[in-house]
Amino acid sequence: MGAASADATDLARALDIAQARGFVLALPDGVHTRVGENGMSLSGGQRQRLALARAVIGRPRLLVLDDPLSALDIRTEALVEAALREVLATTTALVVAHRPSTVLLADRVALLSNGRIAATGTHDELLRSNSAYASLMTAPDGAQ
């Protein structure tokens, strides 16, 4: 998946973090199922969860995630967020996010505006001190 030396335990952990074990084991050949080019036989949420499993299987020291939960339903998103919190406790991560719930995974937040960092701080600090950030975080789905 994402680590040549990964064993069955590593695979199970990564699939659990991504909340993907259930649907993967239900595939015709389980983890050995061919899903086609770009995973086109899978839903967007399933593809996103497999990508996340691939990203965390090797226990990276640095992880870059670009809107890692955008295709997930609310229930699955909450489960993945809880598992990701444990991963992020020992991993440095750069998370690009638009959803307020995903932003809450971060210890520090950088607000980008016109391609530049407009403000930095914790989520709570920025909510109190930056009206643009507060507006983004209170808009439906974190977008305007």
C-alpha positions in Angstrom: 0.0 0.0 0.0 2.4 2.7 1.1 5.2 0.8 3.0 7.1 -2.0 1.4 7.8 -3.5 4.9 4.2 -3.3 6.1 2.8 -6.5 7.6 -0.7 -7.7 8.3 -0.8 -5.8 11.6 0.3 -2.6 10.0 -2.3 -3.0 7.2 -5.1 -3.7 9.8 -4.0 -0.6 11.8 -4.0 1.6 8.7 -7.4 0.3 7.5 -8.8 0.9 11.0 -7.5 4.5 11.1 -9.2 5.2 7.8 -12.3 3.3 8.7 -11.8 1.2 5.6 -11.4 -2.4 7.0 -15.1 -3.2 6.7 -15.6 -2.3 3.1 -12.2 -3.7 2.1 -12.8 -7.1 3.6 -16.3 -7.1 1.9 -14.6 -6.8 -1.5 -14.6 -10.0 -3.6 -10.9 -10.7 -2.9 -10.5 -8.6 0.3 -7.3 -6.6 0.4 -6.2 -8.4 -2.9 -9.1 -7.1 -4.9 -8.2 -5.1 -8.0 -10.2 -1.9 -8.0 -9.4 -0.7 -11.5 -7.5 2.4 -12.6 -7.7 5.2 -10.1 -10.1 3.0 -8.0 -13.0 3.9 -10.3 -15.0 0.9 -9.0 -15.0 2.5 -5.5 -17.0 5.5 -4.2 -15.2 8.8 -3.6 -15.3 8.2 0.1 -13.9 4.7 -0.2 -11.0 6.0 -2.5 -10.3 8.8 0.0 -10.2 6.3 2.9 -7.8 4.0 1.0 -5.6 7.0 0.2 -5.5 7.9 3.9 -4.7 4.3 4.8 -1.8 4.3 2.3 -0.5 7.6 3.8 -0.5 6.3 7.4 0.6 2.7 7.0 4.3 3.5 7.1 4.0 5.6 10.3 5.5 8.6 8.6 7.2 11.4 10.7 5.7 14.0 8.3 2.3 13.7 6.7 0.7 16.1 4.2 -3.1 15.8 3.8 -5.1 17.8 1.4 -8.8 17.9 2.5 -8.5 14.3 3.7 -12.1 13.9 4.9 -14.0 15.9 2.3 -15.8 12.9 0.6 -16.8 11.3 3.9 -20.2 11.2 5.5 -20.5 12.9 8.9 -20.5 9.6 10.9 -17.4 8.2 9.1 -15.7 11.6 9.3 -16.0 11.6 13.1 -14.6 8.1 13.4 -11.7 8.9 11.1 -11.0 12.2 12.9 -10.8 10.4 16.3 -8.3 7.9 14.9 -6.3 10.6 13.1 -6.0 12.5 16.4 -4.0 9.5 17.7 -1.8 9.4 14.6 -1.2 13.2 14.7 -0.1 13.0 18.3 3.2 11.5 17.1 3.3 12.8 13.5 4.0 16.3 12.2 1.3 17.1 9.7 0.4 19.8 7.2 -3.3 19.6 6.7 -5.1 21.6 4.0 -8.7 21.9 5.0 -11.9 23.8 4.3 -14.2 22.0 6.7 -14.3 23.4 10.2 -14.3 19.9 11.7 -11.0 19.0 9.9 -9.4 22.3 10.9 -10.0 21.3 14.5 -7.4 18.5 14.1 -4.7 21.2 14.0 -2.7 22.5 16.9 -1.9 25.6 14.8 -3.8 27.1 11.9 -2.6 29.3 9.1 -5.3 31.2 7.2 -4.4 31.7 3.5 -5.7 34.6 1.6 -4.7 35.4 -2.0 -1.9 32.8 -1.8 -0.4 34.3 1.3 -0.5 33.5 5.0 -2.9 36.1 6.4 -3.0 35.0 10.0 -1.7 32.2 12.3 -2.7 30.9 15.7 -4.9 28.3 17.3 -8.4 27.8 16.1 -9.8 29.6 19.1 -7.4 32.5 18.9 -8.3 33.0 15.2 -12.0 32.8 15.9 -11.6 35.6 18.4 -9.2 37.8 16.6 -9.7 37.3 12.8 -13.1 38.1 11.3 -12.2 36.5 7.9 -11.4 33.2 9.7 -14.4 33.4 11.9 -16.6 34.0 8.8 -15.1 31.0 7.0 -15.5 28.7 10.1 -19.1 29.7 10.6 -20.2 29.5 7.0 -22.1 26.4 5.9 -19.6 23.6 5.2 -16.7 26.0 6.0 -17.0 27.7 2.6 -18.5 30.9 1.3 
